[in-house]
Amino acid sequence: MAHYRIPKHISSELKINKALYLTDLGLLVGLLLFTFVMSNIVHSSLTFLFYGFMVVVAGLMIIRPATNPKKRIYEAIYYAIRRRKDTYTAIDYIVDGTDEYPEDGEKNNGDLQ
């Protein structure tokens, strides 16, 4: 009897191989189609350079950065373009729920847990 791996969450990504997910494959196919459509605009002597450039761009877009491993570079670029620049959002560093500033007699170790 065959054993199938059933995802625990509906939002989990489908892994094709060790480093490639289904969304990455979709992005690569989309960039491949975009490259073929745009290759008619590129001068014929620069076609191979254009293909090489698009391969590098595609490889860079699906990399997961070490600072945010759940997002890819193309998602970070999308959020950077999409964010509103006139909106200020405060970052709350208080994690344990204590007061932000210690009383006069208390010491602040700087421990954030």
Secondary structure as GFF3:
##gff-version 3
##sequence-region A 1 113
A	DSSP	alpha_helix	22	38	.	.	.	ID=ss1
A	DSSP	three_ten_helix	44	46	.	.	.	ID=ss2
A	DSSP	alpha_helix	47	61	.	.	.	ID=ss3
A	DSSP	alpha_helix	73	82	.	.	.	ID=ss4
###
